Amino acid sequence: MAALFPPWWNGAQSLLAASSAGAVIRFGALPSIVIVQPAGDGGVAQLHRLGAWAVLDPQAFGGCGAPKGGA
């Protein structure tokens, strides 16, 4: 999931919050966006409690800045 934290948060703040809710995969296009695999069924709600404004499917938004691979 892509957790969107307040835009004034730096990468360390976003990373700390996201890692409290599950496994961090990577950052998105901005340091306030963290791609995370929430732990358990309550992971999304936990991300909101930790400060995430929204929790979205990153694929629905172009991968949130994922590098484009080509063959």
N, C-alpha and C positions, 0 to 999 in steps of 0.2 A: 504494500500500500504506500501511497505517497502522502506523507504527513506534512501539511503546510503550517508552519509555525509563524509567529508574528515576523514581519519583514525586517524589523529592527534587531531581531535576534542574530547573533553571530553563529558561526558553524559549531563552536563548542557548546553553546547553550542548546541548540537544536539537537546535536548529537547526544548530549547527556539526557535530554528528555526522551528522545526516541529510543535510546538503548535501554531505558527503564521499562519500556513496553514490549520489547522484542529484539530480534536480531536485525541490526542495521546492515543494509545491503550496500548503499552508497548515498551520496548527496545527489540532489536534483540539479536543475539549472541554477539555482540560487542556494546559498548556505542555509536559508530558512526552510528549505524543502529537503526532507530526508525520506529515502525509500527504505521501508522497514517491513519485516515479516512479523506481524504481531503474534505474541505468544498467547495461545488459547483463544477462547470465544470472546473474552472481554477486552481483547487488545485494542480494538478501535475505540471503545469507550475510555480506556485508560489513556490513549494518546490524547483524546480531548481533555481529560482531567489534567494531563501534564502540560497543556497549553496549546495543543494543535487547534488551529481555527477550522481546518477541514481535513478529512482523510478520504483520499480518492484513489481510484484505480489508475495507476500511472500510464498504462497502455492506452487508456481512453484520451489521454492528453499528450500523445506523441512521445511517450517514454520519459517525460520530464527532463529532457536534455541529454538523454542517453546518446552516446556516440553512434553515428551511423556507420554500419559496417557494409562493406561491399565485396562482392566476389569477382 
